């Protein structure tokens, strides 16, 4: 998974301002690390520390931009992605200042 800046300013590696809105990209992998294609996944993207609801998708690859500024307070945050079918997961941590 990858998290990049959709809106806001990047102040350093994994460091953004309070106007930051993320762009999240995922690609499910099987046990041999081969990319899984199609609509046979159960992807959940969580935004702990915010009021943003869990994003859900059957797409094994995709990307989604969060449409609102959910990181308004300085602090450390992590976005988590899990595929409920395979149990595979990933996360990306960053800071807001």
C-alpha positions in Angstrom: 0.0 0.0 0.0 1.0 3.6 -0.5 -0.2 6.8 1.0 0.5 10.1 -0.9 -0.7 13.7 -0.7 -3.9 14.6 -2.4 -4.2 18.1 -0.9 -2.1 20.0 1.6 1.6 20.5 2.0 4.4 18.0 2.6 7.0 19.3 5.0 9.3 16.3 5.0 9.3 12.5 4.7 5.9 11.4 6.1 5.3 14.9 7.5 2.4 17.0 6.4 0.4 20.1 7.4 -3.1 20.1 8.9 -4.6 20.6 5.4 -3.3 17.1 4.4 -5.8 14.8 2.7 -4.4 11.4 1.7 -4.5 9.4 -1.5 -4.4 5.6 -0.7 -3.3 3.0 -3.3 -3.4 -0.8 -2.7 -2.6 -4.0 -4.5 -3.5 -7.4 -2.9 -0.8 -10.1 -3.1 -1.0 -13.9 -2.7 1.4 -16.0 -0.6 4.0 -16.0 -3.4 3.8 -12.2 -3.5 2.1 -12.3 -7.0 -0.5 -9.5 -7.6 -4.1 -10.7 -7.2 -6.4 -9.2 -9.8 -10.2 -8.8 -10.0 -13.0 -8.3 -7.6 -12.4 -11.2 -5.2 -11.0 -9.3 -2.3 -12.6 -7.6 0.7 -10.5 -4.5 1.2 -11.0 -2.3 4.3 -9.1 0.9 4.7 -9.2 2.4 8.2 -8.3 5.9 9.3 -7.8 5.6 13.1 -7.9 8.9 15.1 -10.4 10.5 12.7 -14.1 10.4 12.2 -13.7 9.0 8.7 -15.7 5.8 8.1 -13.9 2.6 7.0 -13.6 2.5 3.2 -14.6 -0.9 1.8 -14.0 -2.4 -1.7 -14.1 -5.8 -3.5 -11.3 -4.6 -5.9 -8.0 -6.3 -5.3 -6.2 -3.3 -6.7 -7.3 0.3 -6.5 -6.8 3.7 -5.2 -9.0 6.2 -3.4 -8.6 9.8 -2.5 -10.1 11.0 0.8 -12.4 13.9 -0.2 -12.3 15.9 3.1 -9.6 17.2 5.4 -9.8 14.6 8.1 -6.4 15.4 9.7 -7.0 18.8 11.3 -5.0 18.3 14.5 -1.2 17.8 14.8 -0.1 14.4 15.8 1.0 10.9 14.7 -1.5 8.9 12.5 -1.6 5.6 10.7 -3.7 4.5 7.8 -4.3 0.7 7.8 -5.4 -1.6 4.9 -6.5 -5.2 5.4 -7.9 -7.8 3.0 -10.5 -9.8 5.0 -10.3 -12.7 2.4 -6.5 -13.4 2.7 -5.9 -11.7 6.0 -3.0 -9.7 4.5 -2.6 -6.2 5.8 -0.4 -3.1 5.6 -0.1 0.3 7.2 1.5 3.7 6.7 2.3 6.1 9.5 2.9 9.8 9.2 2.8 13.0 11.2 0.7 16.2 11.0 2.1 19.5 12.2 
